[in-house]
Amino acid sequence: VRLQASGGGLVQAGGSLRLSCAASGRAVSAYAMAWFRQAPGKEREFVAAISWSDSTSYADSVKGRFTISRDNAKNTVYLQMNSLKPEDTAVYYCAAAGSLFPPTKATLIDYWGQGTQVTVSS
């Protein structure tokens, strides 16, 4: 499966963004889909995931602010980000995992998309 992330940008603290991850080659419903992020000088970290049965999992740092969803008809996964904080600034990566849920470690990911930059100004 090939993953194409989009929707990043510059936003003020408290604002919102919606990231999209368009998949091709195979249906997103065949995978647990996830979002990770990586800030400069830091390791890539888990943000959110959605399972084959639409169960969701979130990192504590984004719980209550971010929502992951999937549109199987469009073969696309979304990450709605509200109440953004400067510490949310990072490159966000879309990812697909074929086995375990939630795939909270990068080593559990089978496919990565390219990143999209999210910058939150204070």
SULVENDA-V597194 format. One record per residue. N is the residue number from 1. RES is the residue in three letters. BURIAL is 1 if it has 9 or more other ideal C-beta (glycine too) atoms within 8 Angstrom, else 0. Layout:
# SULVENDA-V597194
N | RES | BURIAL
N | RES | BURIAL
This chain:
# SULVENDA-V597194
1 | VAL | 1
2 | ARG | 0
3 | LEU | 1
4 | GLN | 1
5 | ALA | 1
6 | SER | 1
7 | GLY | 1
8 | GLY | 1
9 | GLY | 0
10 | LEU | 0
11 | VAL | 1
12 | GLN | 0
13 | ALA | 1
14 | GLY | 0
15 | GLY | 0
16 | SER | 1
17 | LEU | 1
18 | ARG | 1
19 | LEU | 1
20 | SER | 1
21 | CYS | 1
22 | ALA | 1
23 | ALA | 1
24 | SER | 0
25 | GLY | 0
26 | ARG | 0
27 | ALA | 0
28 | VAL | 1
29 | SER | 0
30 | ALA | 0
31 | TYR | 1
32 | ALA | 1
33 | MET | 1
34 | ALA | 1
35 | TRP | 1
36 | PHE | 1
37 | ARG | 1
38 | GLN | 1
39 | ALA | 0
40 | PRO | 0
41 | GLY | 0
42 | LYS | 0
43 | GLU | 0
44 | ARG | 0
45 | GLU | 1
46 | PHE | 1
47 | VAL | 1
48 | ALA | 1
49 | ALA | 1
50 | ILE | 1
51 | SER | 1
52 | TRP | 0
53 | SER | 0
54 | ASP | 0
55 | SER | 0
56 | THR | 1
57 | SER | 1
58 | TYR | 1
59 | ALA | 1
60 | ASP | 0
61 | SER | 0
62 | VAL | 1
63 | LYS | 0
64 | GLY | 0
65 | ARG | 0
66 | PHE | 1
67 | THR | 0
68 | ILE | 1
69 | SER | 0
70 | ARG | 1
71 | ASP | 1
72 | ASN | 0
73 | ALA | 0
74 | LYS | 0
75 | ASN | 1
76 | THR | 1
77 | VAL | 1
78 | TYR | 1
79 | LEU | 1
80 | GLN | 1
81 | MET | 1
82 | ASN | 0
83 | SER | 0
84 | LEU | 1
85 | LYS | 0
86 | PRO | 0
87 | GLU | 0
88 | ASP | 1
89 | THR | 0
90 | ALA | 1
91 | VAL | 1
92 | TYR | 1
93 | TYR | 1
94 | CYS | 1
95 | ALA | 1
96 | ALA | 1
97 | ALA | 1
98 | GLY | 0
99 | SER | 0
100 | LEU | 0
101 | PHE | 1
102 | PRO | 1
103 | PRO | 1
104 | THR | 0
105 | LYS | 0
106 | ALA | 0
107 | THR | 0
108 | LEU | 1
109 | ILE | 1
110 | ASP | 0
111 | TYR | 1
112 | TRP | 0
113 | GLY | 1
114 | GLN | 0
115 | GLY | 1
116 | THR | 1
117 | GLN | 0
118 | VAL | 1
119 | THR | 1
120 | VAL | 1
121 | SER | 0
122 | SER | 0
